[in-house]
């Protein structure tokens, strides 16, 4: 691995660097596509909520990228085409899941994947990135997308020719200014002469686009900014990079070890002994081989203490393993094998610690129910366990592949959350616990998003007369309120929740004057009844 990286670095030094401003393969089409996507962004995102608009814009952007690159561009991008699958999945889940936090994660993941797709569209292999190269590559692509458009416009658009056309347009502008008073006089006379023409002119003059001057300027600025951002992404994606380091192809050359083998092995050995003692105690207490200390009343109280500390230990152990592998000087196959064995034992013991943390969380959830934090953390621990297992594998086989495995593990964590549907899972689990006699946290349930509508609708059908059903009824009435933003804001979860809420008798909101008048009528009727 070290030799390959060294050879690659030598090759990079001889290769010519990529141009600061790329020459576009189809400049006019790229500029027009950027402007069109900027206008689409203004139409699709002109609202307070995301829905169909987000995956539709991603699909349009990818279609433009495919169209501009042509067959050659797709052949270059094909080795990294697997990134399109999670990109389309997470962008589509923005349309499917209504949970605000999950939507935020899906948007961030889609943006991160889009930056990676853009960077590796014309060159490079994403699986050759190092662990820290993933965020740095995404940030580098973002800043290039921001900085490239002015240079691209200067190199591809002949501004001098446009300036030469300005004097030719000045006579037209002067003629239009002279025509204004003449048209005003003639229009006034024709309006006086014909009533039908007068009505037509009145309709034209009464046209109201529904926005102020500042609104119009703001929309134009948004279109221009979106077009510039898209132009930067398209220009960066079409770059013919021959410098492998810039394309993110090369694994970082391992640094010269600063820690001796003995020091490193001693450190790992002592950590292994500490973890071994801890895991022995955990196995005894959590799996029934010993009694809890007197200060703990129940397993749930014992589970509540130390959970996040155990999770932090698991994450820090993974970081320690990576740091020692990078900075330890290993001489000979014997030292390499001993180091791998010690680190494998450490990873194995931390998996037991992670299992203890998961057991604690399960006990805690059985005692107190489900919340967003508990569900998200539980799923994260499963994903972390997968990454730790992959770390143990890469200690012995292809260590440079750990980064791509960790990246896939992060994507798997978010994908599992989307498939699980946390709000529906929380509602189902807590309602099942309530049926068994546990206390129900009603305020938490009614704060869930539209993703929980199926479970709450089933509860409402089974127990229509319970006290909690009134709160659920009000929650569903909230779902029937129309979401502003038109068709781009159409959302599958909101649509399904509104369908379940439709049979319910929800109060219709009235304008303030109408509501006051209705209240006055009711008061009058009451006074008449009292008088009678």
LINRA-V704620 format. One record per residue. N is the residue number from 1. RES is the residue in one letter. SS is DSSP state (2 for helix, 1 for strand, 0 for the rest). Layout:
N | RES | SS
N | RES | SS
//
This chain:
1 | X | 0
2 | X | 2
3 | X | 2
4 | X | 2
5 | X | 2
6 | X | 2
7 | X | 2
8 | X | 2
9 | X | 2
10 | X | 2
11 | X | 2
12 | X | 2
13 | X | 2
14 | X | 2
15 | X | 0
16 | X | 0
17 | X | 0
18 | X | 0
19 | X | 0
20 | X | 0
21 | X | 0
22 | X | 0
23 | X | 0
24 | X | 0
25 | X | 0
26 | X | 0
27 | X | 2
28 | X | 2
29 | X | 2
30 | X | 2
31 | X | 2
32 | X | 2
33 | X | 2
34 | X | 2
35 | X | 2
36 | X | 2
37 | X | 2
38 | X | 2
39 | X | 2
40 | X | 2
41 | X | 2
42 | X | 2
43 | X | 2
44 | X | 2
45 | X | 0
46 | X | 0
47 | X | 0
48 | X | 0
49 | X | 0
50 | X | 0
51 | X | 0
52 | X | 2
53 | X | 2
54 | X | 2
55 | X | 2
56 | X | 2
57 | X | 2
58 | X | 2
59 | X | 2
60 | X | 2
61 | X | 2
62 | X | 2
63 | X | 2
64 | X | 2
65 | X | 2
66 | X | 2
67 | X | 2
68 | X | 2
69 | X | 2
70 | X | 2
71 | X | 2
72 | X | 2
73 | X | 2
74 | X | 2
75 | X | 2
76 | X | 2
77 | X | 2
78 | X | 2
79 | X | 2
80 | X | 2
81 | X | 0
82 | X | 0
83 | X | 2
84 | X | 2
85 | X | 2
86 | X | 2
87 | X | 2
88 | X | 2
89 | X | 2
90 | X | 2
91 | X | 2
92 | X | 2
93 | X | 2
94 | X | 2
95 | X | 2
96 | X | 2
97 | X | 0
98 | X | 0
99 | X | 0
100 | X | 2
101 | X | 2
102 | X | 2
103 | X | 2
104 | X | 2
105 | X | 2
106 | X | 2
107 | X | 2
108 | X | 2
109 | X | 2
110 | X | 2
111 | X | 2
112 | X | 2
113 | X | 2
114 | X | 2
115 | X | 2
116 | X | 2
117 | X | 2
118 | X | 2
119 | X | 2
120 | X | 0
121 | X | 0
122 | X | 0
123 | X | 0
124 | X | 0
125 | X | 0
126 | X | 2
127 | X | 2
128 | X | 2
129 | X | 0
130 | X | 0
131 | X | 0
132 | X | 0
133 | X | 2
134 | X | 2
135 | X | 2
136 | X | 2
137 | X | 2
138 | X | 2
139 | X | 2
140 | X | 2
141 | X | 2
142 | X | 2
143 | X | 2
144 | X | 2
145 | X | 2
146 | X | 2
147 | X | 2
148 | X | 2
149 | X | 2
150 | X | 2
151 | X | 2
152 | X | 2
153 | X | 2
154 | X | 2
155 | X | 2
156 | X | 2
157 | X | 0
158 | X | 0
159 | X | 2
160 | X | 2
161 | X | 2
162 | X | 2
163 | X | 2
164 | X | 2
165 | X | 2
166 | X | 2
167 | X | 2
168 | X | 2
169 | X | 2
170 | X | 2
171 | X | 2
172 | X | 2
173 | X | 2
174 | X | 2
175 | X | 2
176 | X | 2
177 | X | 2
178 | X | 2
179 | X | 2
180 | X | 2
181 | X | 2
182 | X | 2
183 | X | 2
184 | X | 2
185 | X | 2
186 | X | 2
187 | X | 2
188 | X | 2
189 | X | 2
190 | X | 2
191 | X | 2
192 | X | 2
193 | X | 2
194 | X | 0
195 | X | 2
196 | X | 2
197 | X | 2
198 | X | 2
199 | X | 2
200 | X | 2
201 | X | 2
202 | X | 2
203 | X | 2
204 | X | 2
205 | X | 2
206 | X | 0
207 | X | 0
208 | X | 0
209 | X | 0
210 | X | 0
211 | X | 0
212 | X | 0
213 | X | 2
214 | X | 2
215 | X | 2
216 | X | 2
217 | X | 2
218 | X | 2
219 | X | 2
220 | X | 2
221 | X | 2
222 | X | 2
223 | X | 2
224 | X | 2
225 | X | 2
226 | X | 2
227 | X | 2
228 | X | 2
229 | X | 2
230 | X | 2
231 | X | 2
232 | X | 2
233 | X | 2
234 | X | 2
235 | X | 2
236 | X | 2
237 | X | 2
238 | X | 0
239 | X | 0
240 | X | 0
241 | X | 0
242 | X | 0
243 | X | 0
244 | X | 2
245 | X | 2
246 | X | 2
247 | X | 2
248 | X | 0
249 | X | 0
250 | X | 0
251 | X | 0
252 | X | 0
253 | X | 0
254 | X | 0
255 | X | 0
256 | X | 0
257 | X | 0
258 | X | 0
259 | X | 1
260 | X | 0
261 | X | 2
262 | X | 2
263 | X | 2
264 | X | 2
265 | X | 2
266 | X | 2
267 | X | 2
268 | X | 2
269 | X | 2
270 | X | 2
271 | X | 2
272 | X | 2
273 | X | 2
274 | X | 2
275 | X | 2
276 | X | 2
277 | X | 2
278 | X | 2
279 | X | 2
280 | X | 2
281 | X | 2
282 | X | 2
283 | X | 2
284 | X | 2
285 | X | 2
286 | X | 2
287 | X | 0
288 | X | 0
289 | X | 0
290 | X | 0
291 | X | 0
292 | X | 0
293 | X | 0
294 | X | 0
295 | X | 0
296 | X | 0
297 | X | 0
298 | X | 0
299 | X | 2
300 | X | 2
301 | X | 2
302 | X | 2
303 | X | 2
304 | X | 2
305 | X | 0
306 | X | 0
307 | X | 2
308 | X | 2
309 | X | 2
310 | X | 2
311 | X | 2
312 | X | 2
313 | X | 2
314 | X | 2
315 | X | 2
316 | X | 2
317 | X | 2
318 | X | 2
319 | X | 2
320 | X | 2
321 | X | 2
322 | X | 2
323 | X | 2
324 | X | 2
325 | X | 2
326 | X | 2
327 | X | 2
328 | X | 1
329 | X | 0
330 | X | 0
331 | X | 0
332 | X | 2
333 | X | 2
334 | X | 2
335 | X | 2
336 | X | 2
337 | X | 2
338 | X | 2
339 | X | 2
340 | X | 2
341 | X | 2
342 | X | 2
343 | X | 2
344 | X | 2
345 | X | 2
346 | X | 2
347 | X | 2
348 | X | 2
349 | X | 2
350 | X | 2
351 | X | 2
352 | X | 2
353 | X | 2
354 | X | 2
355 | X | 2
356 | X | 2
357 | X | 2
358 | X | 2
359 | X | 2
360 | X | 2
361 | X | 2
362 | X | 2
363 | X | 2
364 | X | 2
365 | X | 2
366 | X | 2
367 | X | 2
368 | X | 2
369 | X | 0
370 | X | 0
371 | X | 0
372 | X | 2
373 | X | 2
374 | X | 2
375 | X | 2
376 | X | 2
377 | X | 2
378 | X | 2
379 | X | 2
380 | X | 2
381 | X | 2
382 | X | 2
383 | X | 2
384 | X | 2
385 | X | 2
386 | X | 2
387 | X | 2
388 | X | 2
389 | X | 2
390 | X | 2
391 | X | 2
392 | X | 2
393 | X | 2
394 | X | 2
395 | X | 2
396 | X | 2
397 | X | 0
398 | X | 0
399 | X | 2
400 | X | 2
401 | X | 2
402 | X | 2
403 | X | 2
404 | X | 2
405 | X | 2
406 | X | 2
407 | X | 2
408 | X | 2
409 | X | 2
410 | X | 2
411 | X | 2
412 | X | 2
413 | X | 2
414 | X | 2
415 | X | 2
416 | X | 2
417 | X | 2
418 | X | 2
419 | X | 2
420 | X | 2
421 | X | 0
422 | X | 2
423 | X | 2
424 | X | 2
425 | X | 2
426 | X | 2
427 | X | 2
428 | X | 2
429 | X | 2
430 | X | 2
431 | X | 2
432 | X | 2
433 | X | 2
434 | X | 2
435 | X | 2
436 | X | 0
437 | X | 0
438 | X | 0
439 | X | 0
440 | X | 0
441 | X | 0
442 | X | 2
443 | X | 2
444 | X | 2
445 | X | 2
446 | X | 2
447 | X | 0
448 | X | 0
449 | X | 0
450 | X | 2
451 | X | 2
452 | X | 2
453 | X | 2
454 | X | 2
455 | X | 2
456 | X | 2
457 | X | 2
458 | X | 2
459 | X | 2
460 | X | 2
461 | X | 2
462 | X | 2
463 | X | 0
464 | X | 0
465 | X | 0
466 | X | 0
467 | X | 2
468 | X | 2
469 | X | 2
470 | X | 2
471 | X | 2
472 | X | 2
473 | X | 2
474 | X | 2
475 | X | 2
476 | X | 2
477 | X | 2
478 | X | 2
479 | X | 2
480 | X | 0
481 | X | 0
482 | X | 0
483 | X | 0
484 | X | 0
485 | X | 0
486 | X | 2
487 | X | 2
488 | X | 2
489 | X | 2
490 | X | 0
491 | X | 0
492 | X | 2
493 | X | 2
494 | X | 2
495 | X | 2
496 | X | 2
497 | X | 2
498 | X | 2
499 | X | 2
500 | X | 2
501 | X | 2
502 | X | 2
503 | X | 0
504 | X | 0
505 | X | 0
506 | X | 0
507 | X | 0
508 | X | 0
509 | X | 0
510 | X | 0
511 | X | 0
512 | X | 2
513 | X | 2
514 | X | 2
515 | X | 2
516 | X | 2
517 | X | 2
518 | X | 2
519 | X | 2
520 | X | 2
521 | X | 2
522 | X | 2
523 | X | 2
524 | X | 2
525 | X | 2
526 | X | 2
527 | X | 2
528 | X | 2
529 | X | 2
530 | X | 2
531 | X | 2
532 | X | 0
//
